[in-house]
Amino acid sequence: MAERLRAAVVGLRGMGIGHIKAILALPEMYELAAVCDINPETARKVSEEYKVTGYLALSEMLKHEKLDVVSIATPHPFHRECAVACAKAGVHVLVEKPMASAVSDADDMIRAHKRAGTVLSVVFQQRYQPLQRTIRKLVREGVIGEITRVHMTATYFRSDFYYKLVGWRGTWKGEGGGVLMNQAPHALDQYLWQSGLELDTVLGRCETFMHPIETEDRASAIVTFANGALGTLVTSTTDAPGIYRIEMVGDKGAIVFEKGKASIAVNNIPTRKFNSESRGEWGSPKAEWKDIVPEDPGYPYRSHDACFYHLGLQIHGKRSEYVPGEEGRKSLELADAIILSSYRGGPVKCPVSRKGYDEFLAGRIRAAERERRRTEERRPGKKRV
Ligand SMILES: NC(=O)c1ccc[n+]([C@@H]2O[C@H](COP(=O)([O-])OP(=O)(O)OC[C@H]3O[C@@H](n4cnc5c(N)ncnc54)[C@H](O)[C@@H]3O)[C@@H](O)[C@H]2O)c1
């Protein structure tokens, strides 16, 4: 393989431009070789602007270009077919979050790249933020002890116009979910990655509260983790201002992240020990809250450039912090479990049944299609046949 990796981007309207800029920000590692979008106007505009060949189909691009890496920024339901096609062509992949809408698609992507011996990485750029890395390190080092409770609030605001502007948003067919698929994946990833907890069961509740969309714009869940820890979470596109907060409580203390800052409190006596040994009617372990000072990761990249940088290191067989497909799948497993649980009206055991989820999603897509046709029929002026 050439020292400089030949990279192409597929899906160019929104995030794909961010991918191009990240590739161009790493000129020693990458060369932008081609771009691809099914929309001819988008493909033409972007290929002219960046002076590379534009393709309307990934299959054509893979046939005509000698590529090392393809980054995928299409809507999520297309991630699987793009990633699998790249694996079959022996091309490494960086795929946007969520890596797919259904966990079975994520399984297929991981399997295809394993078989091909190529690298599959998922865009979770928040993992490269110095503060997020430092929090994870403190938890892994056991500074707050075994985690017993985690909470995530990740609320955002999106208008009706946002959903109407781009047809696939908020639809079952176009993204396979709502806030859990589109806005929440980064927060869900942080929730699981920082705490290091493994899912056991999930009781979820999804609502379409404010927007005229098919999928959830508000979701909450109670999560039981494999070690018995309790998880709670809420996410929405209906809150203004949005709030982003993660709380982690362990046997030796707690960490709270909010508004870009984090603090830690370490107990003078572990909670369980204090609980069993204390002979006082009142009182609790003593702790002082202190700000967490982020550690320098030792590389200058913080966002999509970091995703490409670590993918490049991984491809070249160097030590990297790339996010493998198996890691990217974790937050999707949680999102799917919340959605499935809400529709079934009871807890869902993880890993989510692949067959169960696929049948559920296909059913939602069919039901939404029927509803769309009925609405169309009822439109004033529409002739009944
Ligand atoms: N990491 C992040 O912070 C972040 C931010 C925004 C979006 N995203 C993710 O990026 C992905 C794209 O989102 P977006 O907002 O840029 O979407 P978008 O609709 O703005 O752009 C998607 C583009 O993909 C093209 N496309 C669709 N199907 C295609 C196919 N089969 N082959 C080639 N091109 C195809 C469309 O024509 C469009 O130009 C989503 O999965 C989204 O979740 C990630």
The ligand as a Gaussian input file, in Angstrom:
#p B3LYP/6-31G(d) Opt

LIG

0 1
 N      -20.538000      12.719000      13.272000
 C      -21.383000      13.710000      13.316000
 O      -21.310000      14.573000      14.192000
 C      -22.486000      13.804000      12.291000
 C      -23.122000      15.020000      12.053000
 C      -24.126000      15.069000      11.061000
 C      -24.475000      13.916000      10.386000
 N      -23.848000      12.729000      10.678000
 C      -24.232000      11.483000       9.972000
 O      -23.853000      11.602000       8.609000
 C      -24.779000      10.872000       7.790000
 C      -25.291000      11.826000       6.704000
 O      -25.993000      12.872000       7.297000
 P      -26.164000      14.267000       6.554000
 O      -26.871000      15.150000       7.504000
 O      -24.868000      14.693000       5.985000
 O      -27.165000      13.837000       5.365000
 P      -27.539000      14.666000       4.062000
 O      -28.899000      14.262000       3.658000
 O      -27.246000      16.110000       4.274000
 O      -26.479000      14.113000       2.983000
 C      -26.500000      12.788000       2.569000
 C      -26.005000      12.701000       1.134000
 O      -25.919000      11.318000       0.787000
 C      -26.373000      11.168000      -0.570000
 N      -26.764000       9.760000      -0.720000
 C      -27.864000       9.126000      -0.261000
 N      -27.817000       7.813000      -0.560000
 C      -26.667000       7.618000      -1.249000
 C      -26.070000       6.469000      -1.821000
 N      -26.634000       5.277000      -1.737000
 N      -24.884000       6.623000      -2.477000
 C      -24.309000       7.849000      -2.577000
 N      -24.840000       8.978000      -2.032000
 C      -25.996000       8.852000      -1.372000
 C      -27.509000      12.170000      -0.689000
 O      -27.784000      12.509000      -2.043000
 C      -26.949000      13.357000       0.120000
 O      -26.210000      14.220000      -0.713000
 C      -25.871000      10.355000       8.708000
 O      -25.635000       9.001000       9.020000
 C      -25.730000      11.225000       9.950000
 O      -26.160000      10.606000      11.132000
 C      -22.873000      12.672000      11.600000

